[in-house]
Amino acid sequence: MTTIKWEEWGDETFARAKDEGRAVFLWITYRGCRACAQMEEESFANPKMAEKINAQFVPIRIDRDEHPDINRHFQRVFGVMLGKEDGWPLTLFLAPDRTPLYVAAYVPDEARDGMMGLETLLDLVAKKYAEDPEEFARKGKEALEQLAPKQSIEATQIDPDTLSKILSKQIVDVYDSKHGGYGETPKHHHVALLMAALELHAYAGEVEPLHSLRHTLDSMLEAPIWDEEAGGFYCCTLDEAWQTPQKRKSLAENAILAFVLIRADQALGGAAPHYREAAYRIGDWALRSMKDPASGLCISGVIDGEDDPRIFTASNALIAMALLVLARSEERYRPDALELLHRLMESMLSGFQLRHQLGTPDTTTYLVDYAALGLALLSAYDLTKNEHFLATAGEMAGAAIRRFYDRGFWAVGDGEWSDPTVFIDTSLPSPAAAITHVLHRLSKELDEDYAPFVHQTLAVASYQLMRRPIAKAGMAEVALQVYGEGRG
């Protein structure tokens, strides 16, 4: 039976596409994506479709979690060319020089609901590329020009009082007052908004965002999106009332949610002990069910009851951070948290270079890993007051600056696609927000020389922050901490 001959991303593959006069069929997916699985079942498992893809294109398959730089680059391309936000899967056709020719998300096997069928699309793209590849690439080149780093930035003054009012209103505007949560279905946790709601309360005593957070947490804990049997939250729900969760649990998302639950109980003066107990259950789930016996690290999550055995630096750093926070009120987490952090640095750190994923030859490094490890190290310092952790956080921050920083902009990674990060949050707060938080802490507790990097980053983000901070809630949270100090 004919199957798609997926190739590796790299110069050799694109050189072969050029030599053979074929475009590249690029498919970006992730584990647990229902639309991705549907497209695989409908189209890629069809021998006729596989034969057509192999004959007309050079196919490449990318996992978004393993290659966040490639994913981020083409998500930005997708946004510019279609005017839409992130889509998965991403279905793209590229010229051999990597210029995008055509972009889409999920493509059905046959035409329906106003969408072109994949077989028709394959024939159309192959025909247009054969007839006039230069003309076909024109819109893609225009998109790349739009995405090119600007020589100057639009900066404005960040006024924390105004920022807090704008952000508070925007959070309340998207809050589901009936079921809790934010935005439309499929409904996600939006942890960056939950953390921003806590910061708004701490900064200005904002009541409505805190109410929205409390309603959201209570609704999720009482619904099937919370795994009552094992502990931990599923990634999202297909309905408004949190009743039909996708059966995928992310270690990284649950780590942040445990942190949110602890902070929420603190913000409420200890009046929500069920939040603290839920956070403990997340910690127990991670230590009991997510530990890989061979490495002592944690796997990335669970999909439909099956373990996702991949081990990533960022997700381990975030769960270590959460466990270290839990250890401040529950001593039993302390040895496991510190041991996990030790194992992480022993396994993933060589000199000042962090591996992204355990057991792969890829040497590309990513900002998200340095930022997450910095957060974990600062949490270890908060727990132990051991200055070694603070100094190591400073070393990691310095390595991140050298690898990813350029005049207020932060690159996603140091590989082929070193696009500046947008400050927009995804399922987690943006890596740029996380590293800026780390640098701000270090500027106060280790060396004030980190402060200019914080202020320049916020200057780059300022124009967007003062207009639509809800999309950059992680960075808005940092801005309130930096410019609102002494208040709250």
C-alpha positions in Angstrom: 0.0 0.0 0.0 1.3 3.4 -1.0 2.1 5.8 1.9 3.3 9.3 2.0 7.1 9.5 1.9 7.6 12.2 4.5 11.1 13.8 4.3 13.1 15.6 7.0 13.2 19.4 7.1 16.6 20.5 5.9 18.7 21.9 3.0 19.0 18.5 1.3 15.2 18.1 1.0 14.7 21.6 -0.4 17.6 21.2 -2.8 16.0 18.0 -4.1 12.7 19.8 -4.6 14.6 22.5 -6.6 16.4 19.9 -8.7 13.2 18.0 -9.5 11.1 21.2 -10.1 8.6 20.4 -7.5 7.0 22.4 -4.7 7.2 21.3 -1.1 4.1 20.0 0.7 4.6 21.1 4.4 2.2 19.7 7.1 2.6 21.0 10.6 0.8 19.0 13.3 0.9 18.1 17.0 -0.1 15.1 19.0 -3.7 15.2 20.3 -4.9 17.5 17.5 -8.3 16.1 16.4 -8.4 17.9 13.1 -4.9 16.6 12.4 -6.0 13.1 13.1 -9.1 13.5 11.0 -7.0 14.8 8.0 -4.6 11.8 8.4 -7.5 9.3 8.4 -9.4 10.9 5.6 -6.6 11.8 3.2 -3.1 10.6 4.1 -4.2 7.0 4.7 -5.8 7.0 1.2 -3.3 5.3 -1.1 -4.5 7.3 -4.1 -4.0 10.6 -2.2 -0.6 9.5 -0.9 0.5 8.6 -4.4 -0.5 12.0 -5.7 1.4 13.8 -2.9 4.5 11.8 -3.5 4.4 12.3 -7.3 3.6 16.0 -7.3 5.4 17.3 -4.3 8.2 16.8 -1.8 6.3 16.2 1.5 7.7 17.3 4.9 5.9 16.7 8.2 6.8 18.8 11.3 5.7 18.5 14.9 5.0 21.9 16.4 6.3 20.9 19.8 9.6 19.6 18.5 10.2 22.5 16.1 8.6 25.6 17.7 10.6 28.0 15.5 9.3 26.5 12.2 5.8 26.4 13.6 5.9 30.0 14.8 7.3 31.2 11.5 4.6 29.6 9.5 1.8 30.5 11.9 2.8 34.1 11.3 2.8 33.5 7.6 -0.7 31.9 7.9 -1.9 34.9 9.9 -0.7 37.4 7.3 -1.8 35.5 4.2 -5.3 34.6 5.5 -5.9 37.2 8.2 -6.6 34.5 10.8 -5.1 33.4 14.1 -3.3 30.2 14.7 -4.5 27.1 12.9 -3.8 23.4 13.2 -3.0 21.5 11.3 -1.1 23.9 9.1 -1.1 22.8 5.4 1.3 24.7 3.3 2.9 24.6 -0.1 6.4 26.1 -0.4 8.8 26.9 -3.2 12.2 25.3 -2.9 13.6 28.6 -1.5 11.0 28.2 1.3 8.7 31.0 0.0 5.1 30.2 0.9 2.9 29.6 -2.2 -0.4 28.6 -0.5 -1.5 28.2 3.1 -4.5 26.5 4.7 -5.3 24.8 8.0 -7.5 21.6 7.9 -8.3 20.5 4.4 -11.0 17.9 3.9 -10.6 15.0 1.5 -13.5 16.2 -0.6 -15.1 19.6 -1.0 -17.5 20.5 1.8 -18.6 23.5 3.9 -17.1 25.9 1.4 -13.7 24.2 1.6 -11.8 22.8 -1.4 -11.1 19.1 -1.2 -7.4 18.1 -0.9 -7.2 16.2 -4.2 -8.5 19.3 -6.1 -6.1 21.5 -4.1 -3.1 19.3 -4.9 -3.8 19.4 -8.6 -4.4 23.2 -8.6 -1.2 24.0 -6.7 0.9 21.7 -8.9 -0.6 23.2 -12.1 0.0 26.8 -10.9 3.5 26.1 -9.8 4.4 24.4 -13.1 2.9 27.3 -15.2 4.4 30.3 -13.4 6.3 29.7 -10.2 7.4 33.4 -9.9 3.8 34.7 -10.1 2.5 32.0 -7.8 5.1 33.0 -5.2 4.3 36.8 -5.3 1.8 36.9 -2.4 4.0 34.7 -0.3 7.0 37.1 -0.9 4.8 40.0 0.1 3.8 38.2 3.3 7.5 37.6 4.1 8.2 41.3 3.6 5.4 42.2 6.0 6.9 39.9 8.6 10.5 41.1 8.2 11.8 42.9 11.3 11.2 46.6 11.3 14.1 49.0 11.5 12.3 51.2 13.9 9.6 50.5 16.6 6.4 52.3 17.5 7.0 53.0 21.2 4.6 54.7 23.6 4.7 55.4 27.3 3.3 52.6 29.4 1.1 54.1 32.1 0.3 51.2 34.5 -3.0 52.8 35.7 -4.3 53.1 32.1 -3.0 49.7 31.2 -4.7 48.1 34.2 -8.0 49.7 33.2 -7.8 48.7 29.6 -6.8 45.1 30.4 -9.4 44.8 33.1 -12.2 45.9 30.7 -10.9 43.6 27.9 -10.8 40.6 30.2 -14.4 41.3 31.5 -15.6 41.7 27.9 -14.6 38.2 26.9 -15.6 36.6 30.2 -18.4 34.0 30.0 -20.5 35.1 32.9 -22.7 32.0 32.7 -20.1 29.2 32.6 -16.8 30.9 33.4 -13.9 31.0 31.1 -13.0 33.4 28.3 -13.8 33.5 24.6 -15.7 31.2 22.4 -15.6 27.4 21.9 -13.5 25.4 21.8 -12.9 26.8 25.2 -9.3 26.8 26.6 -8.0 27.7 30.1 -6.3 30.9 28.9 -3.8 30.7 31.8 -2.2 34.1 30.7 -5.6 35.8 31.4 -5.9 34.0 34.7 -2.5 35.2 35.8 -3.2 38.7 34.5 -6.5 38.8 36.5 -4.4 38.0 39.7 -1.9 40.7 38.8 -4.7 43.2 38.3 -6.1 42.4 41.7 -2.6 42.7 43.3 -1.9 46.0 41.5 -5.1 47.9 41.6 -7.6 45.8 43.6 -9.5 45.1 40.5 -12.6 43.0 41.6 -14.2 42.0 38.3 -11.2 40.2 36.8 -10.7 38.3 40.1 -14.4 37.4 40.1 -14.0 36.0 36.6 -11.0 34.0 37.6 -12.8 32.5 40.6 -15.9 31.6 38.6 -13.7 30.1 35.9 -11.6 27.9 38.3 -14.8 26.8 40.2 -16.6 25.9 37.0 -13.6 24.0 35.7 -13.1 22.1 38.9 -16.8 21.0 39.0 -16.8 19.9 35.3 -15.4 17.0 33.4 -12.5 19.1 32.1 -11.0 18.4 35.5 -9.9 14.8 35.8 -11.4 13.9 39.1 -10.0 10.4 39.1 -6.3 11.1 38.3 -6.0 14.8 38.9 -5.1 17.5 36.4 -7.0 19.5 33.8 -7.7 18.4 30.2 -6.5 20.9 27.6 -9.9 22.3 26.4 -13.5 21.6 26.0 -15.7 21.7 22.8 -18.7 23.2 24.6 -19.3 26.3 26.7 -19.9 24.5 30.0 -16.6 22.5 30.2 -18.6 19.3 29.7 -16.9 17.8 26.6 -13.2 17.9 27.1 -10.6 16.8 24.6 -8.8 14.0 26.4 -5.4 15.5 26.3 -3.5 16.6 29.4 -0.5 18.9 29.0 2.2 18.8 31.7 3.2 22.4 31.0 -0.4 23.8 31.1 -1.1 21.9 34.3 2.0 23.3 35.9 0.9 26.9 35.3 -2.6 26.0 36.4 -1.2 24.7 39.7 0.6 27.9 40.2 -2.6 29.9 39.4 -4.6 27.9 41.9 -2.0 28.6 44.7 -1.9 32.3 43.9 -5.7 32.5 43.7 -6.1 31.0 47.2 -3.5 33.5 48.4 -5.3 36.4 46.8 -8.5 35.3 48.5 -6.8 35.3 51.9 -6.9 31.5 52.1 -10.6 31.4 51.6 -10.4 28.9 48.8 -8.7 25.8 50.2 -10.1 23.7 47.4 -7.8 25.5 45.0 -4.8 24.6 47.1 -6.0 20.9 47.2 -6.5 20.9 43.4 -2.9 22.2 43.0 -1.6 19.4 45.2 -3.5 16.9 43.1 -1.8 18.3 40.0 1.5 17.9 41.7 0.7 14.3 42.7 -0.4 13.5 39.2 2.8 14.7 37.7 5.0 12.9 40.2 2.9 9.7 40.1 1.9 9.3 36.5 4.3 11.5 34.4 7.7 10.4 35.7 9.9 8.6 33.2 11.8 6.0 35.3 14.9 6.0 33.1 15.6 9.7 33.1 13.8 10.8 36.3 12.2 13.6 34.2 8.6 14.0 33.3 6.9 13.1 30.0 5.0 15.8 28.2 1.4 14.7 28.8 -1.4 12.2 28.1 -3.4 11.9 24.9 -6.6 9.8 25.0 -5.3 7.8 27.9 -1.9 7.1 26.3 1.3 8.6 27.5 3.1 11.1 25.2 6.6 9.9 26.2 8.5 12.8 24.8 10.5 14.8 27.3 10.9 18.5 26.8 13.0 21.0 28.8 10.3 23.7 29.2 7.5 21.4 30.4 9.9 19.9 33.0 11.1 23.3 34.1 7.5 24.5 34.5 6.4 21.5 36.6 9.5 21.9 38.7 8.6 25.5 39.3 5.1 24.5 40.3 6.3 21.8 42.7 8.7 24.3 44.3 5.9 26.7 44.8 3.8 23.9 46.3 6.7 23.0 48.6 6.4 26.4 50.3 3.1 25.2 51.9 3.5 21.5 51.7 7.0 20.3 52.7 6.6 16.8 51.1 7.1 18.3 47.6 10.5 19.8 48.4 12.8 16.7 47.8 11.0 15.7 44.6 11.0 19.3 43.3 14.7 19.8 43.9 15.6 16.4 42.5 13.6 17.1 39.3 15.4 20.4 38.8 18.7 18.7 39.4 17.9 15.9 36.9 16.7 18.5 34.4 19.9 20.5 34.5 22.1 17.3 34.5 20.3 15.9 31.5 19.5 18.9 29.3 22.2 21.5 30.0 25.7 21.4 28.5 27.7 24.5 29.3 25.2 27.2 28.7 23.3 25.3 25.9 20.0 23.8 26.7 18.6 20.9 24.8 15.0 21.3 23.8 14.1 17.6 23.8 15.7 14.5 25.4 17.0 11.9 23.0 17.1 13.8 19.7 20.1 14.9 17.7 18.7 18.4 17.0 20.9 21.1 18.5 18.6 24.0 18.0 17.9 25.9 21.2 14.8 27.8 22.1 13.9 30.8 24.2 11.0 29.0 25.9 13.5 26.5 27.5 15.7 29.2 28.9 12.8 31.2 30.2 11.1 28.3 31.9 14.3 27.1 33.5 14.9 30.6 34.8 11.5 30.6 36.4 12.2 27.2 38.0 15.6 28.4 39.3 14.1 31.5 40.8 11.4 29.4 42.5 14.2 27.2 43.9 15.9 30.3 45.3 12.6 31.5 46.8 12.2 28.1 48.6 15.8 27.5 49.8 17.4 30.9 49.8 20.4 29.2 48.3 22.2 31.8 46.2 23.5 29.2 43.8 20.1 29.0 42.3 19.9 32.8 41.9 23.4 32.9 40.3 22.5 30.0 37.9 19.3 31.8 36.9 21.5 34.8 36.1 23.8 32.6 34.0 20.8 31.2 32.1 19.4 34.7 31.5 22.8 35.9 30.2 22.9 32.9 27.8 19.4 33.8 26.6 20.4 37.4 26.0 23.4 36.3 23.9 21.4 33.8 21.9 18.0 35.4 21.4 18.0 39.1 22.2 18.3 42.0 19.8 17.4 45.5 20.8 14.2 44.6 22.6 13.2 41.8 20.3 13.5 38.1 21.2 14.0 35.3 18.7 12.0 32.1 19.1 15.2 30.0 18.6 18.7 30.1 17.2 17.9 27.8 14.2 17.0 28.6 10.7 13.9 30.5 11.6 15.0 33.2 14.1 11.9 35.3 13.7 11.4 37.8 16.5 8.8 36.5 18.9 5.5 38.2 18.9 4.4 39.0 22.4 1.1 37.2 21.9 0.3 34.4 24.3 -0.7 30.9 23.2 -1.8 28.1 25.5 1.0 29.5 27.8 2.2 33.0 28.4 4.7 34.1 25.7 8.3 33.1 26.1 9.2 36.8 25.7 7.0 37.6 28.7 8.5 34.8 30.8 12.1 35.8 30.1 11.3 39.5 30.8 9.8 38.4 34.2 13.0 36.5 35.0 15.2 39.5 34.0 13.1 41.8 36.1 13.5 39.6 39.2 17.2 39.4 38.5 17.6 43.1 38.2 16.1 43.5 41.7 17.9 40.6 43.4 21.1 40.0 41.6 22.3 42.8 39.3 20.7 46.0 38.1 22.4 45.6 34.7 19.5 43.3 33.7 17.1 46.2 33.9 17.8 47.8 30.5 16.9 44.6 28.8 13.5 44.6 30.6 12.8 48.2 29.7 13.8 47.9 26.0 11.6 44.8 25.6 8.7 46.6 27.1 9.3 49.5 24.9 9.1 47.3 21.8 5.8 45.8 23.1 4.4 49.2 24.4 2.4 50.3 21.4 0.6 47.0 21.3 0.3 46.7 25.1 -1.5 50.1 25.4 -4.0 49.2 22.8 -4.9 45.5 23.0 -3.2 44.1 26.1 -5.5 41.1 26.3 -3.6 39.4 23.4 -0.3 40.0 25.3 -1.6 39.4 28.8 1.7 37.8 29.9 3.7 40.9 28.9 1.0 43.2 30.4 1.4 41.3 33.7 5.2 42.0 33.6 4.6 45.7 32.7 2.3 46.1 35.7 5.0 44.6 37.9 7.8 46.8 36.5 6.0 50.1 36.3 3.5 49.6 39.1 6.0 48.8 41.8 5.2 50.2 45.2 1.5 49.9 44.6 -0.9 47.2 45.5 
